[in-house]
């Protein structure tokens, strides 16, 4: 009997070290951040010396126009860039899902942007957007058009960072979508071809529905990353002009380092964490629903 109980406990003994590392490396910092958000804390104090203010930091943020603006900019930026990247990445994957000479070289070329450090990406695009010597305005002038205030106008500055993000991260969507397409059951696609489905019909009614679980996970990963982007925007615009490109990550950094309000910065971080948790839970629930539909579709196809 004791031997049987010991056998049941054996897996837990093996995962215990990983559990301890997870608790120390993940749960403790989150708990520390949550605790700090209830304090009026600045860098000149030890955390134990800070005054307890309860939910004051959280309530103050809802009357802070700068925080609300940064939240709106974050939502707008994240959903625009991810929507564009999904459309372009999926379109490229559908286009290149065939036997093409040199496809391996093409894949390597496509993923190069996402391999570049974010600071370098920000500097590179900042120089290309330069009002006088940047390649974009020089090209516009050569063609007889007026130059564009890429980084000095509130509207164009947001467009500029969106273009840079799409350039860097569309390859991520493309690679995952292409891998999902190439893993689809060939029997289902062959059955669709025999039934007379053309390329568009196969893509809309067979390929995309079957690869939806992968698309949802890919979408979730990119949304989470887009909500947290910092370096490229910091280098390109530093949140300006005004607050037009100041996302929540940049507002949190400024609140902690420039304004020296660590408690308020922790509260902002928790708001961002809660937004991402709600988004993640919603996407996983939808993914479960889609996966059930996918299994039914495959069963019907195989049965037919």
LUMNUTI-228566 format. One record per residue: x, y, z of N, C-alpha, C in turn. Coordinates in steps of 0.1 Angstrom, whole numbers, padded with zeros to 4 digits, always signed. Example, Ala and Ser with C-alpha at 12.3 -4.5 7.8 and 13.67 -1.06 7.14 Angstrom:
# residues 2
+0132-0057+0078+0123-0045+0078+0132-0033+0078/+0128-0022+0071+0137-0011+0071+0129+0000+0079/
***
This chain:
# residues 304
+0008-0012+0000+0000+0000+0000+0009+0013+0000/+0019+0012+0009+0028+0024+0009+0035+0025-0004/+0039+0014-0010+0046+0015-0023+0037+0021-0034/+0024+0018-0033+0015+0024-0043+0014+0039-0041/+0013+0043-0029+0012+0058-0026+0025+0065-0030/+0036+0058-0028+0049+0064-0032+0050+0066-0047/+0044+0056-0054+0044+0057-0069+0036+0068-0074/+0024+0071-0067+0016+0082-0070+0022+0095-0068/+0031+0096-0058+0037+0108-0054+0050+0111-0062/+0055+0101-0069+0068+0102-0076+0067+0114-0086/+0057+0115-0095+0057+0126-0104+0058+0140-0098/+0052+0141-0086+0052+0154-0079+0066+0157-0074/+0073+0147-0070+0087+0149-0065+0095+0154-0077/+0093+0149-0089+0101+0154-0101+0097+0168-0105/+0085+0172-0104+0081+0185-0108+0082+0196-0097/+0085+0191-0084+0087+0200-0073+0098+0211-0076/+0110+0207-0080+0120+0218-0083+0115+0228-0093/+0109+0224-0104+0103+0233-0113+0093+0242-0107/+0084+0236-0098+0074+0244-0091+0080+0255-0082/+0091+0252-0076+0098+0261-0067+0104+0273-0075/+0110+0269-0086+0116+0279-0095+0105+0288-0101/+0094+0282-0105+0082+0290-0110+0077+0300-0099/+0076+0295-0087+0071+0303-0076+0080+0315-0073/+0093+0312-0073+0103+0323-0070+0104+0332-0082/+0104+0327-0094+0107+0335-0106+0095+0342-0112/+0083+0337-0109+0071+0343-0115+0061+0348-0105/+0057+0339-0096+0046+0343-0086+0051+0354-0076/+0063+0352-0071+0068+0362-0061+0069+0376-0067/+0075+0378-0079+0075+0392-0085+0061+0398-0087/+0051+0389-0091+0038+0394-0093+0031+0398-0080/+0033+0390-0070+0028+0393-0057+0034+0406-0051/+0047+0408-0054+0054+0420-0050+0048+0432-0056/+0045+0431-0069+0040+0442-0077+0026+0445-0072/+0018+0435-0070+0004+0437-0065+0005+0444-0051/+0013+0440-0042+0015+0446-0029+0019+0461-0031/+0029+0463-0040+0034+0477-0042+0023+0486-0047/+0014+0481-0054+0003+0490-0060-0006+0496-0049/-0006+0490-0037-0014+0496-0027-0006+0505-0018/+0006+0509-0022+0015+0518-0014+0017+0531-0021/+0020+0541-0013+0025+0554-0018+0040+0553-0017/+0046+0548-0027+0060+0544-0026+0069+0551-0037/+0080+0556-0033+0089+0563-0042+0103+0557-0040/+0112+0558-0050+0125+0551-0050+0134+0555-0038/+0131+0566-0031+0140+0569-0019+0136+0562-0007/+0126+0553-0008+0121+0546+0004+0123+0531+0002/+0125+0524+0013+0123+0509+0013+0108+0506+0012/+0105+0495+0007+0091+0492+0005+0083+0491+0018/+0091+0487+0029+0084+0487+0042+0082+0500+0048/+0088+0511+0043+0086+0524+0048+0075+0532+0041/+0070+0526+0030+0060+0533+0022+0046+0533+0029/+0038+0543+0027+0025+0544+0034+0015+0535+0026/+0006+0529+0033-0005+0521+0027-0016+0530+0023/-0020+0530+0011-0030+0539+0006-0042+0531+0000/-0042+0518+0001-0053+0509-0004-0055+0510-0019/-0067+0513-0024-0070+0513-0038-0069+0527-0044/-0062+0536-0037-0061+0550-0041-0053+0551-0055/-0043+0543-0056-0035+0544-0069-0044+0539-0080/-0052+0529-0078-0061+0524-0089-0072+0535-0092/-0078+0541-0082-0089+0550-0085-0083+0563-0091/-0071+0567-0087-0065+0579-0093-0063+0578-0108/-0060+0566-0112-0057+0564-0126-0069+0567-0135/-0081+0565-0130-0093+0567-0138-0096+0581-0140/-0090+0590-0132-0091+0605-0135-0078+0611-0141/-0069+0602-0144-0056+0606-0150-0058+0606-0165/-0059+0617-0171-0061+0618-0186-0049+0612-0194/-0037+0613-0189-0026+0608-0196-0026+0593-0196/-0030+0587-0184-0032+0572-0184-0043+0567-0193/-0054+0574-0193-0065+0570-0202-0061+0571-0217/-0053+0582-0220-0049+0583-0234-0039+0572-0237/-0030+0569-0228-0020+0558-0231-0028+0544-0233/-0038+0542-0225-0046+0530-0227-0053+0529-0240/-0058+0541-0245-0065+0541-0258-0055+0540-0269/-0043+0546-0268-0033+0544-0278-0028+0530-0279/-0027+0523-0267-0023+0509-0267-0033+0500-0274/-0045+0502-0271-0056+0494-0277-0056+0496-0292/-0056+0509-0296-0056+0512-0310-0044+0506-0318/-0032+0508-0312-0020+0503-0318-0020+0488-0320/-0024+0481-0308-0023+0467-0308-0033+0461-0318/-0045+0465-0318-0055+0459-0327-0053+0462-0342/-0047+0474-0345-0045+0478-0359-0033+0469-0364/-0022+0469-0357-0010+0462-0362-0013+0447-0363/-0020+0441-0353-0022+0427-0354-0032+0423-0365/-0042+0432-0367-0051+0429-0378-0044+0429-0392/-0035+0440-0394-0028+0441-0406-0018+0429-0408/-0011+0425-0397-0002+0414-0398-0008+0401-0401/-0020+0399-0395-0027+0386-0397-0031+0385-0412/-0036+0396-0417-0041+0396-0431-0029+0394-0441/-0018+0401-0439-0007+0400-0448+0000+0386-0446/+0002+0383-0433+0009+0370-0430+0002+0358-0435/-0011+0358-0433-0020+0347-0438-0020+0346-0453/-0021+0358-0459-0021+0359-0474-0009+0354-0480/+0003+0358-0474+0016+0353-0479+0017+0338-0478/+0012+0333-0466+0013+0318-0464+0004+0310-0474/-0008+0315-0477-0016+0309-0486-0010+0310-0500/-0004+0321-0503+0003+0322-0517+0015+0313-0518/+0022+0311-0508+0035+0303-0509+0033+0289-0504/+0021+0285-0502+0019+0271-0497+0018+0262-0510/+0030+0260-0516+0031+0252-0528+0045+0249-0531/+0048+0240-0540+0062+0237-0543+0068+0248-0552/+0076+0256-0545+0083+0267-0552+0098+0265-0550/+0105+0266-0561+0120+0265-0561+0126+0277-0552/+0134+0273-0543+0140+0283-0534+0131+0288-0522/+0121+0280-0519+0112+0284-0508+0120+0285-0495/+0130+0277-0493+0138+0277-0480+0145+0291-0479/+0150+0295-0490+0157+0308-0490+0147+0319-0488/+0135+0318-0494+0125+0328-0492+0121+0329-0477/+0119+0318-0470+0116+0318-0456+0126+0325-0448/+0139+0322-0451+0150+0328-0444+0149+0344-0445/+0147+0348-0458+0146+0362-0460+0134+0369-0453/+0123+0362-0453+0111+0367-0446+0113+0369-0431/+0120+0360-0425+0121+0361-0410+0133+0370-0405/+0140+0375-0415+0151+0384-0411+0147+0396-0402/+0136+0403-0406+0132+0415-0397+0130+0412-0383/+0123+0400-0380+0121+0397-0366+0133+0392-0358/+0144+0390-0365+0157+0387-0359+0165+0399-0354/+0161+0411-0359+0168+0423-0356+0164+0428-0342/+0173+0433-0334+0170+0438-0321+0161+0450-0322/+0151+0451-0313+0141+0462-0314+0148+0476-0314/+0159+0478-0306+0165+0491-0306+0171+0495-0320/+0176+0485-0327+0181+0487-0340+0170+0490-0350/+0159+0483-0348+0147+0485-0357+0142+0500-0355/+0142+0504-0342+0137+0518-0340+0146+0528-0346/+0160+0526-0344+0169+0536-0350+0169+0536-0365/+0167+0524-0371+0167+0523-0385+0155+0530-0391/+0143+0528-0386+0131+0534-0391+0131+0549-0387/+0137+0553-0376+0138+0567-0373+0146+0575-0383/+0158+0569-0388+0166+0575-0398+0159+0575-0411/+0151+0565-0415+0144+0565-0427+0133+0575-0427/+0127+0578-0415+0116+0588-0414+0122+0602-0413/+0135+0604-0413+0141+0617-0411+0135+0627-0420/+0131+0639-0416+0124+0649-0424+0132+0654-0437/+0145+0654-0436+0153+0659-0447+0161+0649-0454/+0168+0640-0447+0177+0630-0453+0171+0616-0453/+0159+0614-0447+0153+0601-0447+0149+0596-0461/+0150+0583-0464+0147+0578-0477+0133+0581-0482/+0123+0581-0473+0109+0582-0477+0107+0597-0482/+0111+0607-0474+0109+0621-0479+0117+0624-0491/+0129+0619-0492+0138+0621-0503+0131+0615-0516/+0125+0603-0515+0118+0597-0526+0106+0605-0530/+0098+0610-0520+0086+0618-0523+0090+0631-0530/+0101+0638-0525+0106+0650-0532+0110+0647-0546/+0117+0636-0548+0122+0633-0562+0110+0630-0571/+0099+0626-0566+0087+0623-0574+0078+0635-0575/+0082+0646-0568+0074+0659-0569+0064+0661-0559/+0064+0653-0548+0054+0654-0538+0060+0661-0526/+0050+0666-0517+0055+0672-0505+0060+0662-0495/+0069+0666-0487+0074+0657-0476+0064+0655-0465/+0065+0644-0458+0055+0640-0448+0061+0641-0434/+0055+0648-0425+0060+0648-0411+0058+0635-0404/+0066+0625-0407+0064+0612-0402+0064+0611-0387/+0073+0617-0380+0074+0616-0366+0071+0628-0358/+0067+0639-0365+0064+0652-0358+0050+0655-0359/+0042+0647-0365+0027+0649-0366+0020+0638-0358/+0010+0642-0350+0004+0632-0341-0003+0620-0348/-0008+0623-0360-0014+0612-0368-0004+0604-0375/+0005+0611-0382+0016+0603-0389+0025+0596-0380/+0027+0601-0368+0037+0593-0359+0031+0580-0356/+0018+0579-0353+0012+0566-0350+0012+0557-0363/+0010+0562-0374+0011+0555-0387+0025+0550-0388/+0035+0558-0385+0049+0554-0387+0053+0542-0378/+0049+0542-0366+0052+0531-0357+0044+0518-0361/+0032+0520-0366+0025+0509-0371+0032+0502-0383/+0037+0510-0392+0044+0505-0404+0056+0497-0399/+0064+0503-0390+0076+0496-0385+0073+0483-0378/+0062+0483-0370+0058+0470-0363+0054+0460-0373/+0046+0464-0383+0041+0454-0393+0053+0449-0401/+0062+0457-0404+0074+0452-0411+0082+0442-0403/+0083+0444-0390+0091+0435-0382+0084+0422-0379/+0071+0422-0376+0064+0411-0371+0055+0403-0380/+0052+0408-0392+0045+0400-0401+0051+0387-0404/+0065+0386-0405+0071+0373-0408+0068+0363-0397/+0066+0367-0385+0062+0358-0374+0049+0351-0377/+0039+0359-0382+0026+0354-0385+0027+0345-0398/+0035+0349-0407+0037+0342-0420+0042+0328-0417/+0053+0327-0409+0059+0314-0406+0050+0304-0399/+0043+0309-0389+0033+0301-0382+0022+0296-0391/+0016+0305-0399+0005+0302-0408+0010+0292-0418/+0022+0294-0423+0027+0284-0433+0029+0270-0427/+0034+0270-0415+0036+0257-0408+0022+0250-0406/+0012+0259-0402-0001+0253-0400-0007+0248-0413/-0005+0255-0424-0011+0251-0437-0004+0237-0442/+0009+0236-0440+0016+0224-0444+0013+0212-0435/+0007+0214-0424+0003+0203-0415-0011+0199-0416/-0019+0205-0425-0033+0202-0427-0034+0188-0434/-0044+0180-0430-0046+0167-0436-0048+0168-0451/-0039+0162-0459-0040+0162-0474-0052+0155-0479/-0058+0145-0471-0069+0138-0476-0081+0148-0477/-0083+0157-0467-0094+0166-0467-0093+0176-0479/-0081+0181-0482-0079+0190-0493-0081+0183-0506/-0076+0171-0507-0078+0163-0519-0093+0161-0522/-0101+0158-0511-0115+0156-0513-0122+0168-0517/-0117+0180-0512-0123+0193-0517-0120+0195-0532/-0108+0192-0536-0105+0193-0550-0113+0184-0559/-0115+0172-0555-0123+0163-0563-0137+0167-0564/-0142+0174-0553-0156+0179-0553-0157+0192-0561/-0146+0197-0567-0147+0208-0576-0144+0222-0569/-0139+0222-0557-0136+0235-0550-0124+0241-0557/-0125+0254-0560-0113+0261-0566-0104+0266-0554/-0093+0273-0558-0083+0277-0548-0089+0286-0537/-0098+0295-0541-0104+0304-0532-0113+0297-0522/-0121+0288-0528-0131+0281-0519-0123+0272-0510/-0112+0265-0514-0105+0257-0505-0099+0266-0494/-0094+0278-0497-0088+0286-0487-0099+0291-0477/-0110+0295-0482-0121+0301-0473-0128+0290-0465/-0131+0279-0471-0140+0269-0464-0133+0257-0459/-0120+0255-0463-0113+0243-0458-0101+0247-0450/-0092+0254-0456-0079+0257-0450-0080+0266-0438/-0086+0278-0440-0087+0287-0428-0094+0281-0417/-0106+0275-0419-0113+0269-0407-0105+0258-0400/-0098+0250-0408-0090+0240-0401-0078+0245-0394/-0072+0256-0399-0060+0261-0392-0064+0272-0381/-0077+0274-0379-0081+0284-0369-0075+0283-0356/-0074+0271-0350-0067+0270-0336-0053+0276-0337/-0046+0274-0347-0032+0279-0348-0033+0295-0350/-0043+0299-0358-0044+0313-0360-0048+0321-0347/-0056+0314-0339-0060+0321-0326-0048+0322-0317/-0040+0311-0316-0029+0312-0307-0019+0322-0312/-0017+0322-0325-0008+0332-0331-0013+0346-0329/-0026+0348-0330-0032+0361-0328-0030+0365-0313/-0032+0356-0304-0030+0359-0290-0016+0363-0287/-0006+0355-0292+0008+0358-0289+0012+0372-0294/+0007+0376-0306+0010+0389-0312+0003+0400-0304/-0009+0398-0300-0016+0408-0292-0009+0411-0279/-0005+0400-0272+0002+0402-0259+0015+0410-0262/+0022+0406-0272+0035+0413-0275+0032+0428-0279/+0022+0430-0287+0019+0444-0291+0015+0453-0279/+0008+0447-0269+0004+0454-0257+0017+0458-0249/+0027+0451-0251+0039+0454-0242+0051+0460-0250/+0049+0463-0263+0060+0469-0271+0065+0482-0264/+0078+0484-0264+0084+0495-0258+0095+0501-0265/+0105+0493-0268+0118+0498-0273+0117+0506-0287/+0110+0500-0296+0109+0506-0309+0102+0520-0308/+0091+0521-0300+0084+0534-0299+0093+0543-0291/+0100+0538-0281+0108+0547-0273+0119+0554-0281/+0125+0546-0290+0136+0551-0299+0130+0560-0310/+0119+0556-0316+0114+0564-0327+0107+0577-0323/+0099+0577-0313+0091+0589-0310+0091+0593-0295/+0096+0584-0286+0096+0586-0272+0082+0590-0267/+0072+0584-0274+0058+0587-0270+0051+0599-0276/+0059+0607-0283+0054+0619-0288+0050+0618-0303/+0046+0629-0309+0045+0643-0303+0033+0643-0293/+0035+0650-0282+0025+0650-0271+0024+0636-0265/+0012+0630-0265+0010+0616-0260+0004+0607-0271/+0007+0612-0284+0000+0605-0295+0005+0590-0297/+0017+0587-0293+0023+0574-0294+0027+0568-0281/+0023+0574-0270+0027+0569-0257+0018+0557-0253/+0023+0545-0254+0015+0533-0250+0017+0531-0235/+0010+0521-0230+0010+0519-0215+0023+0515-0210/+0031+0507-0217+0044+0503-0212+0053+0515-0210/+0052+0525-0220+0060+0537-0219+0055+0546-0207/+0042+0547-0205+0037+0555-0194+0041+0549-0181/+0041+0535-0180+0045+0529-0168+0060+0532-0165/+0068+0531-0175+0083+0534-0174+0085+0548-0169/+0078+0558-0175+0079+0572-0171+0074+0574-0157/+0063+0568-0153+0058+0570-0140+0068+0565-0129/+0074+0554-0132+0084+0549-0122+0097+0556-0122/+0102+0560-0134+0116+0566-0135+0116+0581-0134/+0107+0588-0142+0107+0602-0142+0099+0608-0131/+0087+0603-0128+0078+0608-0118+0080+0602-0105/+0088+0591-0104+0092+0585-0091+0080+0580-0083/+0070+0575-0090+0058+0570-0083+0057+0555-0085/+0064+0548-0077+0064+0533-0079+0051+0527-0077/+0043+0531-0067+0030+0525-0064+0021+0527-0076/+0020+0539-0081+0012+0542-0093+0016+0534-0105/+0029+0532-0107+0034+0524-0118+0030+0510-0116/+0031+0505-0104+0027+0491-0102+0012+0489-0104/+0004+0499-0101-0011+0498-0103-0013+0498-0118/-0006+0506-0126-0007+0506-0141-0003+0492-0146/+0007+0487-0141+0012+0473-0145+0001+0463-0143/-0006+0464-0131-0016+0454-0128-0028+0456-0137/-0031+0468-0141-0042+0471-0151-0039+0464-0164/-0026+0466-0168-0022+0460-0181-0022+0444-0180/-0018+0439-0168-0018+0425-0166-0032+0419-0166/-0042+0426-0160-0056+0422-0160-0062+0422-0174/-0058+0432-0182-0063+0433-0196-0058+0421-0204/-0045+0418-0202-0039+0406-0210-0045+0393-0205/-0048+0392-0192-0054+0380-0186-0068+0378-0192/-0076+0388-0192-0089+0387-0198-0089+0384-0213/-0080+0390-0220-0078+0387-0234-0074+0372-0236/-0064+0367-0228-0059+0354-0229-0070+0344-0226/-0078+0346-0215-0089+0337-0212-0099+0336-0223/-0103+0348-0228-0113+0348-0238-0108+0341-0251/-0096+0343-0255-0091+0336-0267-0090+0321-0265/-0086+0317-0253-0085+0302-0251-0099+0296-0251/-0109+0303-0245-0123+0297-0245-0128+0296-0260/-0125+0307-0268-0129+0306-0282-0121+0296-0289/-0108+0294-0286-0100+0284-0292-0106+0270-0290/-0110+0268-0277-0116+0255-0274-0129+0252-0282/-0137+0262-0284-0149+0261-0292-0146+0258-0306/-0136+0265-0312-0132+0263-0326-0126+0250-0328/-0118+0245-0318-0111+0232-0319-0122+0221-0320/-0133+0222-0312-0144+0212-0312-0150+0212-0326/-0152+0224-0332-0158+0225-0345-0149+0219-0355/-0136+0221-0354-0126+0215-0363-0126+0200-0363/-0127+0194-0351-0128+0180-0350-0140+0174-0356/-0151+0181-0355-0164+0177-0361-0162+0177-0376/-0156+0188-0381-0154+0190-0396-0145+0179-0401/-0135+0175-0394-0126+0165-0399-0133+0151-0398/-0141+0149-0388-0148+0136-0387-0158+0135-0398/-0165+0146-0402-0175+0146-0413-0168+0143-0426/-0156+0150-0428-0148+0148-0440-0143+0134-0442/-0139+0128-0431-0134+0114-0432-0145+0104-0434/-0157+0108-0427-0168+0099-0429-0174+0099-0443/-0173+0112-0449-0179+0113-0462-0170+0106-0473/
***
